Amino acid sequence: LGWSEDLSKPDWQKGLLSAGGGFSDPLGTQRGWNVQNGNEAEQTLSQTLSLPGEYTACFSAYVRSDSAGTVGIARDSNRVNVPVGPQWKRIQVSGGAAAGATASTFSVIFSAGSTVRVFGLQVEAQPWPSLYRPTGAAAGILEETRFDGGELKVVHTAPGLSACPVTLLSRV
């Protein structure tokens, strides 16, 4: 995603939501956003990326609210509704999208009349979220990129988890 910590950028489609930055976040800093839906219908905060539907991706975000309710998180039509309360919670949706699609829209869906704090919106080309890393301008798929070397050395770090250092060569 582009601008994971700046929801005022035009990459983010906010519809009728209002959003203000500088609020506390789960990392103990002031990089969270307060998102309000003062409307009588649910509204989405979304960003569309040139990510083909066949690619598995995980979209995650941290959310909390002073009022109990639900928040939706979606990749196109694949939507998950999650309860939200006063403690920060990382929510996610994972999987592919429509075969043949050339882009995917990632959204956080806010119920009518809700106010939710949001932080750490992130899309990754894998089935599970990793540690949050802030992003600036949106990146893309570099079609003329390849692995440097002919071997990948996979290290098992925990049950069901592995790591693999890679070097990529790219022609831009």
C-alpha positions as CSV (number, residue, x, y, z in Angstrom):
1,L,0.0,0.0,0.0
2,G,1.0,3.6,-0.5
3,W,1.2,5.9,2.5
4,S,0.4,3.4,5.3
5,E,0.7,6.2,7.9
6,D,-0.9,9.1,6.0
7,L,-4.6,8.6,5.2
8,S,-4.8,12.2,3.8
9,K,-2.9,11.1,0.6
10,P,-5.0,10.7,-2.6
11,D,-4.0,7.0,-2.8
12,W,-6.6,6.5,-0.1
13,Q,-10.3,6.6,-1.1
14,K,-12.2,7.7,2.0
15,G,-15.7,8.2,0.6
16,L,-17.7,10.1,3.2
17,L,-15.4,9.2,6.1
18,S,-13.5,11.9,8.1
19,A,-10.0,11.0,9.3
20,G,-7.5,12.8,11.5
21,G,-3.9,11.8,12.4
22,G,-1.6,12.1,15.4
23,F,-3.4,9.6,17.7
24,S,-1.8,6.9,19.9
25,D,-1.1,3.6,18.2
26,P,-0.2,0.1,19.5
27,L,3.5,0.8,19.2
28,G,3.4,3.6,21.7
29,T,3.8,6.4,19.2
30,Q,1.4,9.0,17.8
31,R,1.0,7.6,14.3
32,G,-2.6,6.3,14.6
33,W,-5.6,7.7,12.8
34,N,-9.1,8.4,14.1
35,V,-11.6,7.5,11.4
36,Q,-15.3,8.6,11.8
37,N,-18.3,7.5,9.9
38,G,-21.0,10.0,10.6
39,N,-23.3,8.6,7.9
40,E,-26.3,6.3,8.1
41,A,-24.6,3.6,5.9
42,E,-21.3,1.8,6.1
43,Q,-18.3,3.5,4.5
44,T,-14.9,2.2,3.3
45,L,-11.4,3.4,3.5
46,S,-9.7,1.7,0.5
47,Q,-6.8,1.6,-1.9
48,T,-6.6,-0.1,-5.2
49,L,-3.3,-1.8,-6.2
50,S,-2.2,-3.3,-9.5
51,L,-2.1,-6.8,-7.9
52,P,-3.4,-9.6,-10.1
53,G,-6.2,-11.6,-8.7
54,E,-4.2,-14.9,-8.8
55,Y,-1.7,-13.5,-6.3
56,T,-2.2,-14.5,-2.7
57,A,-2.0,-11.4,-0.5
58,C,-2.7,-10.6,3.2
59,F,-4.2,-7.2,4.1
60,S,-3.9,-6.3,7.7
61,A,-4.5,-3.3,10.0
62,Y,-4.6,-2.5,13.7
63,V,-7.9,-1.2,15.0
64,R,-9.6,-0.2,18.3
65,S,-12.7,1.7,19.3
66,D,-14.0,3.1,22.6
67,S,-17.4,1.7,21.6
68,A,-17.9,-2.0,21.0
69,G,-18.8,-2.8,17.4
70,T,-17.5,-4.4,14.2
71,V,-15.1,-3.5,11.5
72,G,-14.9,-5.2,8.1
73,I,-11.7,-5.8,6.2
74,A,-11.8,-6.9,2.6
75,R,-9.9,-7.7,-0.6
76,D,-12.4,-7.1,-3.3
77,S,-15.5,-9.2,-2.4
78,N,-13.5,-11.4,0.1
79,R,-14.7,-9.7,3.4
80,V,-14.2,-10.6,7.1
81,N,-16.2,-8.8,9.9
82,V,-14.3,-8.6,13.2
83,P,-15.5,-7.4,16.6
84,V,-13.7,-4.2,17.8
85,G,-13.3,-2.8,21.3
86,P,-11.0,-0.7,23.5
87,Q,-7.9,-2.9,23.0
88,W,-5.8,-2.7,19.9
89,K,-6.4,-5.7,17.6
90,R,-4.7,-6.7,14.4
91,I,-7.3,-7.7,11.8
92,Q,-6.6,-9.4,8.5
93,V,-8.0,-10.9,5.3
94,S,-6.0,-13.2,3.2
95,G,-6.2,-15.1,-0.1
96,G,-6.6,-14.4,-3.8
97,A,-9.2,-12.5,-5.8
98,A,-11.0,-13.0,-9.0
99,A,-9.0,-14.9,-11.6
100,G,-8.0,-12.7,-14.4
101,A,-8.4,-9.5,-12.4
102,T,-5.5,-7.0,-13.0
103,A,-6.0,-5.0,-9.8
104,S,-7.4,-5.6,-6.3
105,T,-9.1,-3.1,-3.9
106,F,-8.2,-3.4,-0.2
107,S,-10.7,-1.9,2.2
108,V,-11.5,-1.3,5.9
109,I,-15.2,-1.0,6.3
110,F,-16.7,1.2,9.0
111,S,-20.2,0.7,10.4
112,A,-22.7,3.6,10.3
113,G,-22.0,6.1,13.1
114,S,-18.8,4.4,14.2
115,T,-15.5,5.9,15.3
116,V,-12.4,3.7,15.0
117,R,-8.7,4.2,15.5
118,V,-6.7,2.7,12.7
119,F,-2.9,2.0,12.4
120,G,-0.5,0.0,10.3
121,L,-2.4,-0.8,7.2
122,Q,-0.3,-3.2,5.2
123,V,-0.6,-5.5,2.1
124,E,1.9,-8.4,1.7
125,A,2.2,-11.0,-1.1
126,Q,2.0,-13.9,1.4
127,P,-0.9,-15.5,3.4
128,W,0.0,-14.1,6.8
129,P,1.0,-10.6,8.0
130,S,4.6,-10.0,9.1
131,L,5.8,-7.2,11.4
132,Y,4.4,-3.9,10.4
133,R,6.6,-1.7,8.2
134,P,5.5,1.8,7.2
135,T,5.3,2.6,3.5
136,G,5.5,5.9,1.6
137,A,4.6,6.0,-2.1
138,A,3.0,2.9,-3.5
139,A,5.3,0.4,-5.1
140,G,4.4,-2.0,-7.8
141,I,5.2,-5.3,-9.4
142,L,8.5,-5.1,-11.2
143,E,8.2,-7.5,-14.1
144,E,11.9,-7.4,-15.0
145,T,13.1,-8.5,-11.6
146,R,14.7,-11.8,-10.9
147,F,16.5,-13.6,-8.0
148,D,20.3,-13.2,-7.9
149,G,21.7,-16.7,-7.7
150,G,20.3,-20.1,-8.3
151,E,19.6,-21.3,-4.8
152,L,17.4,-20.3,-1.9
153,K,18.5,-21.3,1.6
154,V,15.5,-21.7,3.8
155,V,15.9,-21.6,7.6
156,H,13.1,-22.9,9.8
157,T,12.7,-20.3,12.6
158,A,9.7,-21.8,14.5
159,P,7.0,-24.4,14.0
160,G,5.3,-23.5,10.7
161,L,7.6,-20.5,10.1
162,S,10.6,-20.2,7.9
163,A,12.9,-17.4,6.7
164,C,14.9,-17.1,3.4
165,P,17.3,-14.3,2.6
166,V,17.0,-13.2,-1.0
167,T,18.8,-10.8,-3.3
168,L,16.8,-9.4,-6.3
169,L,18.1,-7.8,-9.5
170,S,15.9,-5.5,-11.3
171,R,15.9,-3.4,-14.5
172,V,13.7,-0.4,-14.0
